[in-house]
């Protein structure tokens, strides 16, 4: 989620996207007209395409599901979440793959942003302690004063860690959070003793688990583990768009949703050989077996049908209100941060 201090980065990102063509202007079709074979290109912005949370998007793209729905989609990588968000808000992108909390955050800032298809029903983040430097760990209170690695301050891994620590009576200031966005650097720091604990995504956490270097404290890769932390589903990665786009171009929005739900259904039964054939080699980072092991651990994390769970938005909003924006739930309409209209149609079509 982008916090107020990130506004400077957002404005800097605007300069980078200002020179891009206004791709939204290419969408000149009447809202009710069927998309032709030579449909205008749709850009989906993402800041870390290789992240496990974005795997459904990769599957939809690689298996040609967008093309089969009559839309020409360009999944475009940006350097960070601020630039990806600015691409959407400036019209350089038509949709954004991001945590659902981003939709909540931007609603607070007056931007009408909606999630229209859910990729993940859990954050797929693991919190663990070092078996080397912290072998005496017994309870969350033992983390007071310790160094905890996260992907970035304000990132989902940071928020999950704070939620977990609060269960043990720890405040954010009781531990020392260290931002390490690079997975290889995070593993190195954890192994050389620079970190006592870590809150990170896969396959990094599976790698540390397999090596016997990590004791898991909280695991949001499974539905049960996620409920232990949040009390219910915590919607994570989703495709978002402005409400204006979803209203003006329902056919394009439905086509993107259909492709994503098709991919989610494919993931429910995909085996190791399927993943190896579809996922780009660079995603494996030189270790296919590790990637596949992490994939199997995260199977429950992806949404089976793209539909936002009934109690998910409130749980996500409570987390934002608890740590980032006190009193925020009184300042915006939670129902306007998502829509299930497109996902429900896709669910019925694919029997997901």
Secondary structure, DSSP 8 states (H G I E B T S, - for coil): ---GGGHHHHHHHHHHHTTS--GGGG--S-TTS---TT--EEEEEES-TTSGGGHHHHHHHHTTHHHHTT-EEEEEE-SSHHHHHHHHHHTS-SEEEEEHHHHHHHHHTT--EEEEEESBSS--EEEEEETTT-TT--SGGGGTT-EEEESSTTSHHHHHHHHHHHHTT--GGGSEEEE---HHHHHHHHHTTS-SEEEEETTHHHHHHHTT-EEEEEETTSHHHHHHHHSS----EEEEEEHHHHHH-HHHHHHHHHHHHHHHHHHHH--HHHHHHHS-GGGGTT-HHHHHHHHHHTGGGB-SSS---TTHHHHHHHHHHHHTSTTGGGSS-GGGGB--HHHHHHHHHHT-
